[in-house]
Amino acid sequence: MKAVALQLEAELDGSLAECWEVLTTSRHLAVWFGPHLTLDARVGGQVEEHWAKGSRKMVTSGIITAFEPPRLLSMTWADSDWPDQTQVTIELEPARTGTILSLTHAGWERLVGLDYELLSAEHEAGWNSHIGSLLLYIKGFRSNLDQRRALIRDPLP
């Protein structure tokens, strides 16, 4: 069985610290990922996403295996009906004009008995959608920070 890993990358319009905060803080996650996701941001912390597949309620869960602010977040990831876990790793690196986010979702070949190629394709679409939401949210988050800083520098009369 050949190893299958999704690898996605995006340039975020924010500093490393801002992007890490938006990626790992519940109040931000609830907006750009959705309120159906909980993340206990620490090694050994739980990740849980409640969602529906048609009329069937699903739970995706995992454990954080690496947490190295502000650059690395790695966790196990499995739907409640999977026979094994996959691994999601998110890395942040400063770039000249923002921050590069690299997401790797690996371990699909461990899902013996399931169509792991179809599952990985479905998750690629899902991750791309979430990254798109993250890009828009960070742009707005950054804009709000800039507006607050301007008010502090030049308070209204």
Secondary structure as UniProt FT lines:
FT   STRAND          5..12
FT   HELIX           16..24
FT   HELIX           26..32
FT   TURN            35..36
FT   STRAND          37..39
FT   TURN            43..44
FT   STRAND          46..53
FT   TURN            54..55
FT   STRAND          56..68
FT   TURN            69..71
FT   STRAND          72..79
FT   TURN            80..81
FT   STRAND          86..95
FT   TURN            96..97
FT   STRAND          98..106
FT   HELIX           108..110
FT   TURN            112..113
FT   HELIX           116..153
//
